[in-house]
């Protein structure tokens, strides 16, 4: 949706068509340091437990979901921001349709820290 070298604003809500029976994803921005993906979940869809080597930020934009982290399920409502450190087990399920934005960040190397 956004070219890595462009300064551009995009409307996130309503920009990914929902499916009645699946998860739809759309890459918003992809660079060497970050990947931002918009997800639209149909009711009943889920992603089973997994990890990611990158730091993750999940922003619920519309609706609500159940997110598994810290060894328990938590209800995340629209407007919630969830931080997941690298390699943290997590899962997500959609009791009703919802939309979220996932930002994956590359970790800075230790040599660049002051």
C-alpha positions in Angstrom: 0.0 0.0 0.0 2.9 2.4 0.8 6.1 2.5 -1.1 9.1 2.4 1.3 10.4 5.7 -0.1 7.1 7.5 0.0 5.6 9.9 2.5 1.9 8.9 2.4 -1.1 8.6 4.6 -3.5 5.6 4.2 -6.9 4.9 5.7 -6.6 1.6 7.6 -10.2 1.0 8.7 -12.2 -0.5 5.9 -9.2 -0.8 3.5 -9.0 -4.6 3.6 -12.0 -6.4 2.4 -13.4 -8.8 5.0 -14.1 -12.4 4.2 -17.0 -14.3 5.8 -14.9 -17.4 6.4 -11.2 -16.6 6.5 -8.4 -14.3 7.5 -7.4 -11.6 4.9 -4.1 -9.8 5.2 -2.6 -6.9 3.3 0.9 -5.5 3.6 0.9 -1.8 4.4 4.6 -1.3 4.4 7.7 -3.5 4.1 11.2 -2.4 4.6 14.4 -4.0 5.9 13.6 -2.8 9.4 9.9 -3.2 9.7 6.8 -4.9 8.2 3.3 -3.6 8.8 0.4 -5.8 7.9 -3.3 -5.2 8.2 -5.4 -8.3 9.1 -9.2 -8.8 8.9 -10.4 -11.9 10.7 -13.8 -13.5 10.1 -15.7 -14.8 13.1 -14.4 -18.2 14.2 -10.9 -17.8 12.6 -7.8 -18.3 14.7 -4.0 -18.4 14.5 -2.6 -21.2 16.7 0.3 -20.7 19.1 3.5 -19.5 17.5 6.4 -17.2 18.0 8.2 -14.5 15.9 11.9 -13.6 16.1 11.0 -9.9 15.8 9.4 -7.6 18.3 5.7 -7.2 17.5 3.1 -4.5 18.2 -0.6 -5.5 17.7 -3.2 -2.7 17.4 -6.8 -3.7 17.4 -8.6 -1.3 15.1 -12.2 -2.7 14.9 -14.1 -5.2 17.0 -12.4 -7.4 19.6 -10.4 -10.6 19.8 -9.0 -13.1 22.2 -5.2 -13.0 22.4 -3.1 -15.6 24.2 0.1 -14.3 25.8 1.7 -14.6 29.2 0.2 -18.1 29.5 -3.4 -16.8 29.5 -6.2 -15.6 27.1 -7.0 -11.9 27.2 -9.8 -9.9 25.5 -8.4 -7.1 23.4 -10.9 -4.4 22.3 -10.6 -1.8 19.6 -8.0 0.8 20.6 -5.8 -1.6 22.4 -2.1 -1.9 21.8 -0.3 -5.1 22.6 3.5 -5.4 22.8 5.1 -8.9 22.3 8.9 -9.2 22.7 10.8 -11.4 20.3 10.1 -15.2 20.7 7.1 -14.7 22.9 4.5 -17.5 22.4 1.1 -16.1 21.4 -2.1 -17.0 19.6 -5.2 -15.2 18.5 -8.9 -16.1 17.9 -11.8 -14.1 16.6 -15.2 -14.7 18.4 -16.6 -12.0 16.0 -15.1 -10.2 13.0 -12.2 -7.9 13.9 -9.4 -6.0 12.3 -5.8 -5.5 13.6 -2.6 -3.9 12.5 0.6 -5.9 13.1 4.0 -4.1 13.2 7.1 -6.3 13.2 10.3 -4.5 14.1 13.9 -5.5 13.5 16.0 -5.3 16.7 18.9 -2.8 16.7 22.3 -4.4 17.0 24.0 -4.0 20.4 26.9 -2.2 18.8 24.7 0.8 17.9 23.4 1.4 21.4 25.0 4.2 23.4 
